[in-house]
Amino acid sequence: MSDFIVNIDETNAAALLIEESHKRPVVVDFWADWCEPCKVLMPLLEKIATEYQGAFLLAKVNADDQQTIAQQFGVRSLPTVMVIQDGQPVDGFAGAQPEAQVREMLEKYLPKPWDGLLQLAQEAMEKGDFAAALTPLRQAWEESGQLHEITIPLAHALIECLRLDEAEKILDGVRMADQDAAYEQLRAQLEIKREAAKSPEIEALVEKLQENPDDLDVRHQLAVQYTDAGQFKEGMEHFIHILQRQLDHADGATKRLLLDTIATLGKGDPLAAEYQRKLYSLLY
């Protein structure tokens, strides 16, 4: 049928119900032609199996044709569904069940849809490439409903990339009950990075700009310092401020630097998207 939906008989039962269960979960659906609830449940299981694209094997057993197999598994009513892992039944149910309950049971034994994204992010972080980890971490965080287990590595990567405001916003959303040692450590790192980001060059330019807020050249120098220090939001905000007043400032250098900064952040970065929209609204 496919790599993830199969019919079981005595010729393949040992290989697909037992041996295969050491590689991935096997979900066994015992059914029969006369069983009306089976006709409701089977399409649902097939739909879920298709969604997971081989993360588990759906093994269909016609209990009338394969009575020996049904007896070996102690099937007493139809439909009966069993989850087999490492050669042993670990869960299951009898009778048709609502989709939500079927999914809830299966999810305990199946990889999460975002596990692949976390793997990519983990590999990047192990190499010290925290910027490359941001996109998969963000995607996994959103897809998982902002799980705390993903919040922590995402905040860590943001801090390492000096995306301090974004990291702080994410940490501010952590529930009190989840504010563990890892959370406290990130809070401390955030403050250390904030202090380190206050370079003498930046502070001197901030003072000059406070004295003369209309000096676009000073503002341009400050924006460059911010982006060089990885404080992209601050830098791009100053670039936009300049372009709102003088679109071709510095013979177009300000606009080019803003575009370069957006490109550095990469596609899919919410900060890049925000300032790309702001720039386009000025240009068009």
C-alpha positions in Angstrom: 0.0 0.0 0.0 2.7 2.5 1.1 5.8 2.7 3.3 3.6 3.6 6.2 0.2 1.8 5.7 0.3 -2.0 5.2 -2.0 -5.0 5.3 -0.9 -7.8 7.7 -1.1 -11.5 7.2 0.9 -14.5 8.6 3.7 -14.0 6.0 4.6 -10.5 7.2 3.3 -10.3 10.8 6.6 -11.1 12.5 8.6 -8.6 10.4 6.1 -5.7 10.4 4.5 -6.0 13.8 7.5 -7.1 15.9 10.7 -6.4 14.1 9.6 -3.0 12.7 8.4 -1.9 16.2 12.1 -1.8 17.3 12.6 1.0 14.6 9.4 3.0 14.9 6.0 2.7 16.6 3.6 0.3 14.9 -0.1 1.1 15.2 -2.2 -2.0 14.6 -5.8 -1.7 13.6 -7.9 -4.9 14.0 -11.0 -4.6 11.8 -13.6 -6.6 9.8 -15.9 -6.0 6.9 -19.1 -6.3 9.0 -17.8 -3.8 11.6 -19.5 -0.4 11.1 -17.3 1.5 13.6 -14.2 0.1 11.9 -15.3 1.9 8.7 -15.3 5.2 10.6 -12.0 4.6 12.5 -9.8 3.3 9.6 -10.0 6.4 7.4 -9.1 8.5 10.4 -6.0 6.4 11.2 -5.0 6.4 7.5 -5.3 10.2 7.5 -3.0 10.6 10.5 -0.5 8.1 9.2 -0.4 10.1 5.9 0.3 13.3 7.9 3.2 11.7 9.8 4.7 10.3 6.6 6.3 7.2 8.0 6.9 8.3 11.6 4.8 5.3 12.5 3.6 2.2 10.6 -0.1 1.7 10.4 -0.6 -2.1 10.2 -4.2 -3.2 9.3 -5.3 -6.7 10.4 -8.6 -8.2 9.0 -9.6 -10.1 12.2 -11.8 -12.5 10.2 -9.1 -13.4 7.7 -6.3 -13.4 10.3 -7.9 -15.0 13.3 -4.7 -16.5 14.6 -3.0 -13.1 14.7 -6.1 -11.5 16.4 -6.1 -14.3 19.0 -2.3 -13.9 19.7 -2.9 -10.3 20.5 -6.0 -11.1 22.7 -8.4 -9.1 20.6 -12.0 -9.5 21.9 -13.9 -6.7 20.1 -13.6 -4.7 17.0 -12.2 -2.2 16.2 -9.2 -2.7 18.4 -6.2 -0.5 18.1 -2.8 -1.3 19.7 0.5 0.6 19.8 3.5 -1.7 19.7 7.0 -0.5 20.6 10.1 -2.7 21.0 8.0 -5.8 20.3 5.5 -5.1 23.0 2.0 -3.6 23.1 2.3 -0.4 25.1 -1.1 1.3 24.6 -4.4 1.0 22.7 -8.2 1.2 22.8 -11.3 -0.7 21.7 -14.2 0.8 19.8 -14.3 3.9 17.6 -12.8 7.0 19.3 -13.0 10.7 18.5 -10.1 12.1 16.5 -8.8 14.2 19.3 -8.5 11.2 21.6 -6.8 9.1 18.9 -4.3 11.8 18.3 -3.7 12.4 22.0 -2.8 8.7 22.5 -0.6 8.5 19.4 1.3 11.7 20.2 2.8 10.1 23.3 4.7 7.7 21.1 5.4 9.8 18.0 8.1 12.4 17.2 6.8 15.9 17.4 6.4 17.8 14.1 9.0 20.3 15.2 11.6 17.7 16.4 13.5 18.1 13.0 13.7 21.8 13.4 15.1 21.4 16.9 17.7 19.0 15.6 18.8 21.6 13.0 19.0 24.3 15.6 20.9 22.1 18.0 23.5 21.2 15.4 24.0 24.9 14.5 24.3 25.9 18.2 26.9 23.1 18.8 29.0 24.7 16.1 28.6 28.2 17.7 26.4 29.4 14.8 23.6 30.9 16.9 22.4 33.0 14.0 21.7 29.9 11.9 19.8 28.4 14.8 17.3 31.3 15.1 15.0 30.5 12.2 14.4 26.8 13.0 14.1 27.7 16.7 11.5 30.4 16.0 9.5 28.1 13.8 9.6 25.3 16.3 8.6 27.7 19.1 5.6 28.9 17.2 4.5 25.4 16.0 4.8 24.0 19.5 2.6 26.6 21.0 5.6 28.3 22.6 6.7 25.3 24.7 9.0 26.3 27.6 11.5 23.6 26.5 12.0 25.6 23.3 11.7 29.1 24.9 15.0 28.6 26.7 17.2 27.7 23.7 15.5 30.4 21.6 16.2 33.0 24.2 19.8 31.7 24.5 20.3 32.0 20.8 18.8 35.5 20.7 21.1 36.7 23.5 24.2 35.3 21.8 23.1 37.1 18.6 22.6 40.3 20.7 18.9 40.4 19.9 18.5 41.5 23.4 15.1 43.2 23.3 13.5 40.2 21.6 15.1 37.9 24.1 13.8 40.0 27.0 10.3 40.0 25.5 10.4 36.2 25.3 11.7 35.8 28.8 9.1 38.2 30.1 6.5 35.7 28.9 7.8 32.8 30.9 5.3 31.7 33.6 6.5 32.1 37.2 6.3 28.3 37.6 8.7 27.8 34.8 11.3 30.3 36.0 13.9 27.7 36.8 17.8 27.9 37.0 18.1 28.0 33.2 15.8 30.9 33.1 17.7 32.8 35.8 21.0 32.1 34.0 19.6 33.6 30.8 18.3 36.7 32.7 21.8 37.2 34.1 23.4 36.8 30.6 21.0 39.3 29.2 22.0 42.0 31.7 25.7 41.2 31.1 25.3 41.6 27.3 23.4 44.8 27.8 26.2 46.3 29.8 28.8 45.1 27.4 26.9 46.6 24.5 27.3 50.1 26.0 30.6 50.9 24.2 32.3 54.2 24.7 31.8 55.0 21.0 28.1 54.4 21.2 27.7 56.4 24.4 29.7 59.3 22.9 27.5 59.4 19.8 24.3 59.1 21.9 25.4 62.2 23.8 26.2 64.1 20.6 22.8 63.2 19.1 21.0 64.3 22.3 22.7 67.7 21.9 21.6 67.9 18.2 18.8 65.4 17.3 18.7 66.8 13.7 22.3 65.9 12.9 21.6 63.1 10.5 25.3 62.3 10.0 25.8 61.6 13.7 22.6 59.5 13.7 24.1 57.6 10.7 27.3 56.9 12.6 25.3 55.8 15.6 23.2 53.4 13.5 26.4 51.9 12.0 27.8 51.4 15.5 24.6 49.7 16.7 24.5 47.3 13.8 28.2 46.5 14.1 27.5 45.6 17.8 24.6 43.4 16.8 22.0 45.7 18.1 20.1 45.6 14.9 16.7 47.0 16.0 18.4 50.1 17.4 20.5 50.6 14.3 17.7 50.1 11.8 15.4 52.4 13.8 18.0 55.2 13.3 18.4 54.4 9.6 14.6 54.6 9.1 14.6 57.9 11.1 17.2 59.3 8.7 15.4 58.1 5.6 12.1 59.6 6.7 13.8 63.0 6.6 16.3 62.5 3.7 15.7 59.4 1.5 19.0 59.8 -0.4 21.1 60.6 2.7 24.9 60.1 2.2 24.4 59.5 -1.5 22.2 56.5 -0.8 24.6 54.9 1.7 22.1 54.9 4.5 19.5 53.1 2.4 22.1 50.5 1.3 23.2 49.9 4.8 19.7 49.3 6.0 19.1 46.9 3.1 22.4 45.1 4.0 21.3 44.8 7.6 18.0 43.4 6.6 19.8 40.9 4.4 22.1 39.9 7.2 19.2 39.0 9.4 17.8 36.7 6.7 14.5 35.7 5.3 11.9 34.7 7.9 13.3 36.9 10.6 10.5 39.0 12.1 12.8 42.0 12.7 13.9 41.9 9.1 10.3 41.7 7.9 9.3 44.7 10.1 12.0 47.0 8.8 11.6 45.9 5.2 8.0 47.0 5.4 9.0 50.3 6.9 11.5 50.9 4.2 9.1 49.9 1.4 6.5 52.3 2.8 9.0 55.1 2.4 10.1 54.0 -1.1 6.7 53.3 -2.6 
